[in-house]
Amino acid sequence: MKILVTGGLGYIGSHTVVALQNEGYEPIVIDNLSNSSIEVLDGIEKITGKRPEFHQLDLRVKTDVERFFERNIDLSGIIHFAASKAVGESVKNPLLYYENNINTLVYVLQNMKYLTHQNFIFSSSCTVYGQADELPITEHAPIKTAMSPYGNTKQIGEEIIQDACKANSEFSAISLRYFNPIGAHESALIGELPLGVPQNLMPFITQTAIGLRDKLSVFGNNYPTPDGTCIRDYIHVMDLAEAHVIALKRLIDKASDSQFGVFNLGTGTGSSVMEVINAFERVSETSINYKIADRRSGDVTSAYAHTEKAKNVLGWATKYSLDDAVKSAWKWEQYIRKT
Ligand SMILES: NC(=O)c1ccc[n+]([C@@H]2O[C@H](COP(=O)([O-])OP(=O)(O)OC[C@H]3O[C@@H](n4cnc5c(N)ncnc54)[C@H](O)[C@@H]3O)[C@@H](O)[C@H]2O)c1
């Protein structure tokens, strides 16, 4: 079965391509390499022995998207990762984010009508919940006003997909709301490759440990949490990748009565920034130079997932621990700085 993976050379996309190949699917990757590198294909091939079909294509170019779909009507599903994801950049350049995250989504959805199998998985985020009133966060938690244009593109994206479902009974979709993906494939042949200064904690930790950055800033230690630092739900990227394959299979098998579903993807456990730093120092036997800095605007205090729906309905649960994820992230950082 051929599966289109947009943004398939990016961080989560590349791990999902590996998971798809391992389950016997044939992923076809579209990526414009705006936040990834062509060498990721080599990493995937080394892991699975198979080089996925690749199209360097910018999904903002509507005619190119149309041409791709006209030639690939035999797809069994689409996993749509392609998007821009830097929260801070989205505040500075919102229109770029609306163009890249919304236009591309619309173009892909418009072209799904050519396909016999209209199964669609969307990369959403726990940012849609903002600071939830109750923890752990269930899928029923209210969607809060987005704190950034990036977050808004995920909310709008989900609405667009639901409207598309209402208008076309052939179309089925699942929106996966990721918590905080970290880690890398155990081989360290693929992983997260942030361009410029990392926005997320884990690559900042590993880059500091390897000497690329002077110091890690911990943004605020006066939050109402046990150690004063923010709490997040860190999920191993391989667990996340597996969830995509399971969700896709659910759509392909027509296992659901509803055309649109939403699932949280997290571990169900919150870890504070200091707990992650301590876990890193323990598993890597390396100490991290860090300083306490001011709170960062837009950061919520605490967010972790209620995982029962994913467990009961998808039959999916995480297998990896925080230590596993941290260990693999460190192995990956050491690998990329050597090559
Ligand atoms: N990483 C996270 O913390 C996180 C959390 C929640 C949701 N998400 C979402 O998951 C998805 C994947 O995230 P990621 O961390 O793998 O990001 P990533 O930047 O590593 O991957 C996205 C890929 O899409 C490609 N791309 C971007 N715009 C494109 C376009 N116009 N045409 C073709 N390709 C394009 C990029 O080159 C990149 O390879 C994104 O939609 C992101 O918003 C990520």
The ligand as an SDF file (V2000), in Angstrom:
LIG
                    3D

 44 48  0  0  0  0  0  0  0  0999 V2000
    8.2870   18.4950   16.8330 N   0  0  0  0  0  0  0  0  0  0  0  0
    7.3320   18.8900   17.6610 C   0  0  0  0  0  0  0  0  0  0  0  0
    7.5970   19.2320   18.8150 O   0  0  0  0  0  0  0  0  0  0  0  0
    5.8750   18.9200   17.2060 C   0  0  0  0  0  0  0  0  0  0  0  0
    4.8560   18.9720   18.1670 C   0  0  0  0  0  0  0  0  0  0  0  0
    3.5250   19.0070   17.7460 C   0  0  0  0  0  0  0  0  0  0  0  0
    3.2240   18.9950   16.3880 C   0  0  0  0  0  0  0  0  0  0  0  0
    4.2320   18.9730   15.4840 N   0  0  0  0  0  0  0  0  0  0  0  0
    3.8860   18.9730   14.0450 C   0  0  0  0  0  0  0  0  0  0  0  0
    4.3720   17.7720   13.4530 O   0  0  0  0  0  0  0  0  0  0  0  0
    4.7550   18.0140   12.0980 C   0  0  0  0  0  0  0  0  0  0  0  0
    6.1610   17.5180   11.8940 C   0  0  0  0  0  0  0  0  0  0  0  0
    7.0130   18.1800   12.8140 O   0  0  0  0  0  0  0  0  0  0  0  0
    8.5840   17.9330   12.8290 P   0  0  0  0  0  0  0  0  0  0  0  0
    9.0510   18.1930   14.1980 O   0  0  0  0  0  0  0  0  0  0  0  0
    8.9000   16.6510   12.1820 O   0  0  0  0  0  0  0  0  0  0  0  0
    9.0420   19.1500   11.9060 O   0  0  0  0  0  0  0  0  0  0  0  0
   10.1740   19.2050   10.8050 P   0  0  0  0  0  0  0  0  0  0  0  0
   10.3890   20.6460   10.4750 O   0  0  0  0  0  0  0  0  0  0  0  0
   11.3550   18.4170   11.2020 O   0  0  0  0  0  0  0  0  0  0  0  0
    9.4630   18.4740    9.5610 O   0  0  0  0  0  0  0  0  0  0  0  0
    8.5900   19.1440    8.6830 C   0  0  0  0  0  0  0  0  0  0  0  0
    9.0680   18.8250    7.2630 C   0  0  0  0  0  0  0  0  0  0  0  0
    8.1760   19.4440    6.3490 O   0  0  0  0  0  0  0  0  0  0  0  0
    8.9330   20.0170    5.3010 C   0  0  0  0  0  0  0  0  0  0  0  0
    8.1310   21.1180    4.7550 N   0  0  0  0  0  0  0  0  0  0  0  0
    7.7760   22.2760    5.3680 C   0  0  0  0  0  0  0  0  0  0  0  0
    7.0510   23.0370    4.5300 N   0  0  0  0  0  0  0  0  0  0  0  0
    6.9240   22.3470    3.3610 C   0  0  0  0  0  0  0  0  0  0  0  0
    6.3020   22.6050    2.1130 C   0  0  0  0  0  0  0  0  0  0  0  0
    5.6920   23.7690    1.8790 N   0  0  0  0  0  0  0  0  0  0  0  0
    6.3640   21.6660    1.1470 N   0  0  0  0  0  0  0  0  0  0  0  0
    7.0050   20.4880    1.3560 C   0  0  0  0  0  0  0  0  0  0  0  0
    7.6300   20.1980    2.5270 N   0  0  0  0  0  0  0  0  0  0  0  0
    7.5890   21.1170    3.5110 C   0  0  0  0  0  0  0  0  0  0  0  0
   10.2320   20.4690    5.9610 C   0  0  0  0  0  0  0  0  0  0  0  0
   11.3060   20.5850    5.0500 O   0  0  0  0  0  0  0  0  0  0  0  0
   10.4570   19.3520    6.9700 C   0  0  0  0  0  0  0  0  0  0  0  0
   11.2580   18.3220    6.4280 O   0  0  0  0  0  0  0  0  0  0  0  0
    4.5470   19.4960   11.8590 C   0  0  0  0  0  0  0  0  0  0  0  0
    3.2780   19.6760   11.2700 O   0  0  0  0  0  0  0  0  0  0  0  0
    4.5550   20.0920   13.2510 C   0  0  0  0  0  0  0  0  0  0  0  0
    3.8290   21.2770   13.3340 O   0  0  0  0  0  0  0  0  0  0  0  0
    5.5450   18.9070   15.8560 C   0  0  0  0  0  0  0  0  0  0  0  0
  1  2  1  0
  2  3  2  0
  2  4  1  0
  4  5  1  0
  4 44  2  0
  5  6  2  0
  6  7  1  0
  7  8  2  0
  8  9  1  0
  8 44  1  0
  9 10  1  0
  9 42  1  0
 10 11  1  0
 11 12  1  0
 11 40  1  0
 12 13  1  0
 13 14  1  0
 14 15  2  0
 14 16  1  0
 14 17  1  0
 17 18  1  0
 18 19  2  0
 18 20  1  0
 18 21  1  0
 21 22  1  0
 22 23  1  0
 23 24  1  0
 23 38  1  0
 24 25  1  0
 25 26  1  0
 25 36  1  0
 26 27  1  0
 26 35  1  0
 27 28  2  0
 28 29  1  0
 29 30  1  0
 29 35  2  0
 30 31  1  0
 30 32  2  0
 32 33  1  0
 33 34  2  0
 34 35  1  0
 36 37  1  0
 36 38  1  0
 38 39  1  0
 40 41  1  0
 40 42  1  0
 42 43  1  0
M  CHG  2   8   1  16  -1
M  END
$$$$
